[in-house]
Amino acid sequence: MRNLTLITGGVRSGKSLFAESLARASALPVVYIATMPVLPEDSEQQTRIERHRLRRPLEWCTIEAPYTLPESILGLPTTPTFCLIDCLSVYVSNLILGDTPEKGPPDPYAQETKLFNEIDRIVALISQQQNTNFVIVTNEVGSGVVPDNALSRAYRDFLGLSNQTMAQEADNVWLTCSGLPLRLKPQANF
């Protein structure tokens, strides 16, 4: 899809900062879709959310959509827009855990069909929004160790497969490492 860019990388690799720089450079109205649910009892998480909020220019429209990403995409303007979704990794976690993350699902793989249907729906909706340039931020989970529990392994598997789907559909894919964006797609012709 010509209107989709995927930015992946490790934690604190500069993914969001790079995505935000693309949004600023676009000269389009920006819609920022945030997928992190606010957990009142988690002060560290609240600090991280506030840092992200403070980096955004006031003229950007922010939509908090921890559980409603497809509906948020459907609600975007039909005029030329830049939509930054930060991030797919949190959204996949939200789908697995539901709105009671502290409990988690008894069987994380029970969410598999629902999750991949949701990813397919997101891809379809993005392809229908040809006036919107989408940038999706996600974490790279394939470079770490094998987690020691079923929930973490399910998350790694589901996010890895979701990232592959998005990367296949995206016209541009970037990997950030130590604050440096490295283009993975399209590849240079030598």
C-alpha positions in Angstrom: 0.0 0.0 0.0 1.4 3.3 -1.0 -0.2 5.0 2.0 1.4 2.8 4.7 4.8 3.1 6.4 5.8 0.7 9.1 8.5 1.7 11.6 9.9 -1.1 13.8 12.8 -1.4 16.3 13.6 -2.2 19.8 12.6 -0.4 23.0 14.0 3.1 23.1 15.4 2.8 19.6 13.9 6.1 18.4 10.8 4.7 16.6 8.3 7.2 17.9 10.7 10.2 17.4 11.3 9.2 13.8 7.6 8.7 13.2 6.9 12.1 14.7 9.6 13.7 12.5 7.8 12.3 9.4 4.5 13.7 10.6 6.0 17.1 11.1 7.7 17.0 7.7 4.4 16.0 5.9 2.8 19.5 6.0 -0.5 17.7 6.4 -2.9 17.8 9.3 -1.8 15.1 11.8 -4.0 12.7 13.6 -2.1 10.8 16.3 -3.8 7.6 17.4 -2.5 6.5 20.8 -3.1 2.9 21.8 -1.8 2.9 25.4 -4.6 2.6 28.0 -4.2 4.9 31.0 -3.7 2.8 34.1 -4.3 5.1 37.1 -2.3 2.9 39.5 0.9 2.9 37.2 2.8 6.2 37.8 5.7 5.1 35.6 3.3 4.5 32.7 1.6 7.8 33.3 5.0 9.6 33.1 5.8 7.9 29.8 2.4 8.9 28.3 2.9 12.5 29.5 6.3 12.6 27.8 4.7 11.5 24.5 1.9 14.0 24.9 4.3 16.9 25.5 6.3 16.1 22.3 3.2 16.5 20.1 2.4 19.9 18.6 -0.8 21.4 19.9 -2.4 21.4 16.4 -2.2 17.6 16.2 -5.4 15.9 16.9 -4.9 13.0 19.4 -7.3 10.1 19.6 -6.9 7.7 22.5 -7.9 4.3 21.1 -6.5 1.5 23.3 -9.3 -0.9 22.2 -10.9 0.8 19.1 -8.2 1.2 16.5 -10.4 0.2 13.5 -13.2 2.5 14.6 -10.7 5.3 14.9 -9.4 4.7 11.4 -13.0 4.7 10.1 -13.5 8.1 11.8 -10.6 9.8 10.1 -11.3 12.8 7.8 -11.7 12.2 4.1 -9.4 15.1 3.3 -5.6 14.6 3.0 -4.3 13.7 6.4 -1.2 12.2 8.1 -2.2 9.5 10.7 0.5 8.3 13.1 -0.5 5.1 15.1 1.7 4.6 18.1 1.8 1.7 18.6 0.8 -1.6 17.2 2.7 -3.5 19.9 0.6 -2.0 22.6 -2.6 -2.6 20.6 -1.8 -6.3 20.1 -1.2 -6.6 23.9 -4.5 -4.8 24.5 -6.3 -7.3 22.3 -4.7 -10.3 24.1 -5.3 -9.0 27.6 -8.7 -7.3 27.1 -9.7 -4.4 29.3 -8.5 -6.3 32.5 -4.8 -6.5 31.8 -3.9 -7.5 35.3 -5.8 -10.8 35.0 -4.8 -11.7 31.4 -6.6 -14.4 29.5 -6.6 -17.9 30.9 -5.4 -19.1 27.5 -3.8 -16.4 25.4 -4.1 -18.5 22.3 -7.9 -18.3 22.7 -7.5 -14.7 21.3 -5.6 -15.7 18.2 -8.4 -15.8 15.6 -9.9 -12.6 16.9 -6.6 -10.8 16.9 -5.7 -11.7 13.3 -9.1 -10.8 12.1 -8.6 -7.4 13.7 -5.2 -7.0 12.0 -6.8 -7.9 8.7 -9.5 -5.4 9.3 -7.0 -2.7 10.1 -5.1 -3.4 6.8 -8.4 -3.3 4.8 -9.4 0.0 6.4 -6.0 1.6 5.7 -6.2 0.5 2.1 -9.6 2.3 1.8 -8.3 5.6 3.2 -6.3 6.7 0.1 -6.2 10.3 1.2 -4.5 9.4 4.5 -0.8 8.7 4.9 -0.4 6.1 7.7 2.7 5.6 9.8 2.5 2.7 12.2 5.0 2.3 15.0 5.7 -1.2 16.4 8.3 -3.1 18.4 10.6 -5.7 16.9 10.2 -8.8 19.1 12.1 -11.4 17.0 15.6 -10.5 18.3 15.2 -11.4 22.0 15.2 -14.6 24.0 12.3 -17.1 24.1 10.0 -15.9 27.0 9.6 -18.3 29.9 5.7 -18.2 30.0 2.8 -18.9 27.7 1.4 -15.4 27.8 4.7 -13.8 26.8 5.3 -16.3 24.1 1.8 -15.8 22.7 2.4 -12.0 22.6 5.8 -12.4 20.9 4.2 -14.8 18.3 1.1 -12.6 17.7 3.0 -9.4 17.4 5.7 -10.9 15.2 3.1 -12.2 12.8 1.2 -8.9 12.9 4.4 -7.0 12.1 5.0 -9.4 9.2 1.5 -8.7 7.8 2.0 -4.9 8.1 5.5 -5.1 6.6 4.2 -7.0 3.6 1.4 -4.5 3.0 3.5 -1.4 3.6 5.2 0.5 0.8 7.9 1.7 3.2 9.4 -0.2 6.2 12.0 1.3 8.5 14.0 -0.3 11.4 15.4 2.1 14.0 18.5 1.2 16.0 20.2 3.6 18.5 18.2 6.5 17.1 19.2 5.8 13.5 16.4 4.9 10.9 17.5 2.2 8.5 15.3 1.7 5.4 14.3 -2.0 4.9 11.7 -1.4 2.1 11.8 -0.5 -0.6 15.3 -1.9 -1.0 17.9 0.0 -3.0 18.5 -1.2 -6.5 22.2 -1.8 -7.1 
